[in-house]
Every structure is written in structure tokens, then in C-alpha cells.
């Protein structure tokens, strides 16, 4: 995922901020689910 610099966030419109927040949230959830699945697979072995 691309790194967001401070200027990008400061200058983003309200709609862009909403989209950025949603993307960050989805990315965090995706990574969290990957960790949970990896732990589940490890326990299954």
C-alpha cells in the first residue's frame, strides 16, 4: 500500500478523507484476518 504523507492528508477534501479512512480500515481488517487465518492453520497442524 502506498504511504500517505502528511500533506496529502492535510490537503484532502472531505470526500477524499472519507475514502482514505475507509481504505485504511479495510487494509487493517484484511491484515487482521490474515493473521487470524494463519494462527488457525498453525493450530490445525
Buried (B, 14 or more C-beta within 10 A) or exposed (E): EEEEEEEEEEEBEEEEEEEBEEEEEEEEEEEEEEEEEEEEEEEEE
